[in-house]
């Protein structure tokens, strides 16, 4: 079983979204700079979005929200898309990451990404 607050989990998340070479590690600053699955989806004209529980929105970059280990509801290391260096701080980031409420609304409207 993976401890989701461990280095093992962080490496698993990195492997999930990127084409990192075997044995590569994710830097402490959580910047994935390898090619990712998002690059492949975009190259094939597909859309994507990650829905995340307790995400504060706005391409939130700090390590946790609220910024307190005792009360934190969201951790950046649980959000692979926000670790992708080329996605963060771009207008595309705002549409690529959403909340569970966004998911429910997009299901209801029939506007989920493909």
C-alpha positions in Angstrom: 0.0 0.0 0.0 1.3 3.5 -0.9 1.6 6.1 1.8 0.2 9.1 -0.1 2.4 11.5 1.8 5.6 9.7 0.9 8.4 10.0 -1.6 7.1 6.7 -3.1 3.7 8.3 -3.8 5.3 11.4 -5.3 7.3 9.2 -7.7 4.2 7.2 -8.6 2.4 10.5 -9.4 5.3 11.6 -11.5 5.3 8.4 -13.5 1.6 8.6 -14.0 1.7 11.8 -15.9 5.2 12.0 -17.4 7.6 10.2 -19.6 10.3 10.4 -17.0 13.1 8.0 -17.7 13.3 5.0 -15.4 15.0 6.0 -12.1 14.2 9.7 -12.5 13.1 11.6 -9.5 10.8 14.5 -8.9 12.7 17.5 -7.5 11.8 18.8 -4.1 10.1 21.8 -5.7 7.7 19.4 -7.5 8.5 20.6 -11.0 7.9 17.9 -13.7 9.9 19.0 -16.7 9.8 15.7 -18.7 7.3 15.3 -21.5 3.9 14.4 -20.1 0.7 12.7 -21.1 -0.8 16.2 -21.6 1.7 16.8 -24.5 0.5 13.7 -26.2 -3.2 14.5 -25.6 -2.7 18.0 -27.1 -0.7 16.7 -30.0 -3.7 14.5 -30.9 -6.3 17.3 -30.5 -7.8 15.9 -27.3 -8.8 18.0 -24.3 -8.2 17.2 -20.6 -8.9 18.3 -17.1 -8.0 17.1 -13.6 -10.7 17.4 -10.9 -9.4 17.7 -7.4 -11.0 17.6 -4.0 -10.6 20.7 -1.9 -8.6 22.5 -4.6 -8.7 26.3 -4.0 -8.6 27.0 -7.7 -6.6 29.6 -9.7 -3.6 27.3 -10.4 -2.7 27.4 -6.7 1.0 26.8 -6.3 1.9 26.7 -2.6 2.5 23.2 -1.1 -0.8 23.1 0.8 -4.1 24.9 1.4 -4.7 26.2 3.9 -1.0 26.7 4.6 -1.1 24.7 7.8 -0.2 21.0 8.1 -2.8 20.5 10.7 -5.8 21.8 8.8 -4.6 21.4 5.2 -7.3 20.0 2.8 -5.2 20.2 -0.4 -1.6 19.2 -1.0 0.2 20.1 -4.3 1.8 16.7 -4.4 -1.7 15.2 -4.8 -2.3 17.2 -8.0 -0.1 16.0 -10.8 -1.2 18.7 -13.3 0.0 21.4 -11.0 3.5 19.9 -10.8 3.9 20.2 -14.6 6.2 23.1 -15.0 5.1 24.1 -18.5 1.4 24.1 -17.4 1.7 26.1 -14.3 1.2 29.9 -14.5 -0.4 29.7 -17.9 -3.9 30.5 -19.0 -4.3 26.9 -19.9 -3.8 25.9 -16.3 -7.0 27.6 -15.3 -9.0 25.4 -17.6 -7.0 22.2 -17.0 -7.6 21.9 -13.2 -10.9 22.0 -11.5 -12.8 21.2 -8.4 -15.3 18.4 -7.8 -18.0 21.0 -8.1 -16.7 21.8 -11.6 -16.9 18.1 -12.4 -20.5 17.9 -11.3 -21.4 21.0 -13.3 -19.7 19.8 -16.4 -21.3 16.4 -16.2 -24.7 18.0 -15.9 -24.0 20.3 -18.9 -22.4 17.5 -21.0 -19.1 19.5 -21.3 -16.6 17.1 -19.9 -13.2 17.0 -21.8 -12.7 14.1 -24.1 
